[in-house]
Amino acid sequence: MELEPNKPILGIVKASVGVDSKADIMSYRNALRALPTSAVDDSNIASLRFDAAVLARDWTGAEEALSKSFNGEFYFFSGWGLVPHGCLDIWLARLKGDRPGTEDGFAPARDQLERKVQAHPEDPLLLSALGLVDAALGRKKEAIEEANRAVKTLPVSTDAMAGPLLVTNLAIVYAQTDEPDLAFQSLATSARTPGGISYGQLKLDPAWDPIRKDPRFDQLLAQLGPHK
């Protein structure tokens, strides 16, 4: 930031540290709003706006971010995994408490992502995204199989950047498919791993709502939380 003070994205990176360490979503969203107009239509920035709105449970803001479709694709989970726009609609509907199904008009987006996974078998991030989408659609067996296969394809020992994300996504799939014990097992692994689940992401993300009332959830928050 000292070397390139006029590079706005670095301010976003700094603010994201506050989200992870202190669950400070307000400063992060303010940093996104402060970006120059020229950056507003960038697909990555729009994806970050979507993620931030979801963490703030600002459903209107999330829908506004999704209104910029960028050739029909959008970044899933903070810049990893470019997926069909409709997959984010599925995920948002699930986080809002709905029970989206393929009969609700969501099938084309899900099928489009599956075809992309088949076309890029070397990309476990896409497979993990499909697992999340299937979890949102109530396709439990498929979701768990896909998220597990993604972790096995690209373990943390092979990729210290993407690997931890895949483990966290597996925990989300378990949480969203009524498998709390398996969710906490994966979360325990994620919490011990550099680049794994952070305090802010665990505290804020509505994806964890199905297991939020479990006593183990507060224990893990306390473990990850700020310590004086």
C-alpha positions in Angstrom: 0.0 0.0 0.0 3.0 2.3 0.6 4.4 1.5 -2.8 1.1 1.9 -4.7 -1.1 4.2 -2.6 -3.4 4.9 -5.6 -4.2 1.3 -6.2 -7.8 1.0 -4.7 -7.9 -2.8 -4.6 -5.1 -2.8 -1.9 -7.5 -0.9 0.4 -10.0 -3.6 -0.2 -7.5 -6.2 0.8 -6.6 -4.3 4.0 -10.3 -4.0 4.9 -10.8 -7.7 4.3 -8.3 -8.4 7.1 -10.8 -6.6 9.4 -13.5 -8.9 8.3 -11.5 -12.0 9.0 -10.1 -11.0 12.3 -12.9 -8.8 13.9 -16.0 -9.5 11.7 -15.8 -5.8 10.7 -18.0 -5.9 7.7 -19.0 -2.3 7.7 -15.4 -1.0 7.0 -15.1 -3.5 4.3 -18.3 -2.5 2.6 -17.3 1.2 2.9 -14.0 0.4 1.2 -15.9 -1.2 -1.7 -18.2 1.8 -1.9 -15.2 4.1 -2.0 -13.8 2.5 -5.2 -13.7 4.8 -8.3 -16.6 4.5 -10.7 -14.3 2.8 -13.2 -14.0 -0.2 -10.9 -17.7 -0.6 -10.3 -18.3 -2.8 -13.4 -15.3 -5.1 -12.8 -16.5 -8.6 -12.4 -14.3 -9.4 -9.5 -15.3 -6.2 -7.6 -19.0 -7.0 -8.2 -18.4 -10.5 -6.8 -16.8 -9.0 -3.7 -19.8 -6.7 -3.3 -22.0 -9.7 -3.5 -20.0 -11.6 -0.9 -19.9 -8.5 1.4 -23.7 -8.0 1.1 -24.3 -11.7 2.0 -22.1 -11.4 5.1 -24.1 -8.3 6.1 -27.4 -10.1 5.3 -28.2 -7.3 3.0 -30.3 -9.3 0.5 -31.2 -6.3 -1.6 -27.5 -5.3 -1.9 -26.7 -8.9 -2.9 -29.3 -8.9 -5.6 -28.1 -5.5 -6.9 -24.6 -6.9 -7.2 -25.9 -9.9 -9.1 -27.6 -7.6 -11.5 -24.2 -7.2 -13.3 -23.9 -10.6 -15.0 -20.7 -10.1 -17.0 -21.3 -12.4 -19.9 -23.5 -14.7 -17.8 -20.8 -15.7 -15.3 -19.9 -14.6 -11.8 -17.1 -15.4 -9.3 -18.2 -17.7 -6.5 -16.6 -17.6 -3.0 -14.4 -14.5 -3.2 -12.9 -14.6 -6.6 -12.4 -18.4 -6.8 -14.5 -20.3 -9.4 -16.3 -18.5 -12.2 -19.8 -19.9 -12.4 -23.0 -19.2 -14.3 -24.9 -16.2 -12.9 -27.9 -18.3 -12.0 -25.9 -20.4 -9.6 -25.5 -17.4 -7.4 -29.3 -16.8 -7.6 -29.7 -20.4 -6.3 -27.2 -19.8 -3.4 -28.8 -16.5 -2.4 -32.2 -18.0 -2.4 -31.0 -20.8 0.0 -29.2 -18.3 2.3 -32.4 -16.2 2.5 -34.2 -19.3 3.9 -35.9 -20.5 0.8 -35.8 -24.1 -0.5 -34.9 -23.7 -4.1 -35.4 -26.7 -6.4 -34.7 -27.5 -10.0 -38.5 -27.3 -10.6 -38.3 -23.6 -9.7 -36.5 -22.7 -12.9 -33.0 -23.2 -11.4 -32.2 -26.3 -13.4 -30.6 -24.6 -16.4 -28.0 -22.8 -14.3 -27.2 -25.9 -12.3 -26.9 -28.0 -15.5 -24.7 -25.4 -17.1 -22.3 -25.5 -14.2 -22.3 -29.3 -14.3 -21.3 -29.2 -18.0 -18.5 -26.8 -17.1 -17.3 -29.2 -14.5 -17.3 -32.0 -17.0 -15.4 -29.8 -19.5 -12.8 -28.9 -16.9 -12.1 -32.0 -14.8 -8.8 -30.5 -13.7 -10.6 -27.7 -11.8 -11.8 -28.9 -8.4 -12.9 -25.4 -7.5 -15.7 -25.7 -10.1 -16.6 -29.1 -8.6 -16.7 -27.7 -5.1 -19.0 -24.9 -6.4 -21.3 -27.5 -7.9 -21.4 -29.2 -4.5 -22.5 -26.0 -2.9 -25.2 -25.4 -5.5 -26.5 -29.0 -5.1 -26.6 -28.6 -1.4 -28.7 -25.5 -1.9 -31.0 -27.4 -4.2 -31.5 -30.2 -1.6 -29.4 -32.7 -3.7 -27.7 -34.1 -0.6 -26.0 -37.2 -1.9 -24.6 -35.4 -5.0 -23.5 -32.4 -3.0 -21.5 -34.4 -0.4 -19.9 -36.5 -3.1 -18.9 -33.5 -5.2 -17.5 -31.5 -2.3 -15.5 -34.5 -1.0 -14.1 -35.3 -4.4 -12.9 -31.7 -4.7 -11.0 -31.9 -1.4 -9.4 -35.2 -2.5 -8.5 -33.9 -5.9 -6.7 -30.8 -4.5 -5.7 -31.4 -0.9 -4.1 -28.8 1.3 -0.8 -30.6 1.0 -0.9 -29.9 -2.7 -2.3 -26.4 -2.8 -2.0 -24.2 0.3 -4.2 -21.5 -1.2 -7.2 -23.3 -2.8 -7.0 -26.4 -0.6 -8.2 -24.8 2.6 -11.1 -23.2 0.8 -12.2 -26.6 -0.5 -12.2 -28.0 3.1 -14.3 -25.0 4.2 -16.7 -25.5 1.4 -17.1 -29.2 2.4 -18.0 -28.1 5.9 -20.6 -25.7 4.4 -22.1 -28.6 2.4 -22.3 -30.7 5.5 -23.9 -27.9 7.4 -26.5 -27.3 4.6 -27.3 -31.0 4.3 -28.1 -31.7 7.9 -24.8 -33.4 8.8 -23.6 -31.3 11.8 -21.1 -33.8 13.1 -19.3 -34.0 9.8 -19.6 -30.2 9.4 -17.8 -29.7 12.7 -15.2 -32.3 11.8 -14.3 -30.4 8.6 -14.5 -27.1 10.4 -12.0 -28.3 13.0 -9.6 -29.2 10.2 -10.2 -25.8 8.5 -9.7 -23.9 11.7 -6.2 -25.5 12.2 -5.1 -24.8 8.7 -3.5 -21.5 7.6 -5.9 -20.0 5.1 -8.9 -21.9 6.6 -12.0 -20.6 8.1 -11.6 -17.2 9.9 -13.4 -15.8 12.9 -15.3 -13.2 10.7 -16.4 -15.6 8.1 -17.7 -18.1 10.7 -19.5 -15.4 12.7 -21.0 -13.5 9.7 -21.7 -16.0 6.9 -25.4 -17.1 6.8 -24.2 -20.4 5.3 -23.5 -21.5 8.8 -27.0 -20.8 10.1 -28.0 -24.5 10.2 -25.4 -25.3 12.8 -25.2 -21.9 14.5 -27.2 -22.9 17.6 -25.0 -26.0 18.3 -22.8 -25.4 21.4 -19.8 -26.4 19.3 -20.3 -23.4 17.1 -19.8 -20.9 19.9 -16.8 -22.9 21.1 -15.2 -22.6 17.7 -15.9 -18.9 17.5 -14.2 -18.4 20.8 -11.2 -20.4 19.6 -10.9 -18.3 16.5 -12.0 -14.9 17.9 -9.8 -11.9 18.8 -7.7 -12.5 22.0 -6.2 -9.7 24.1 
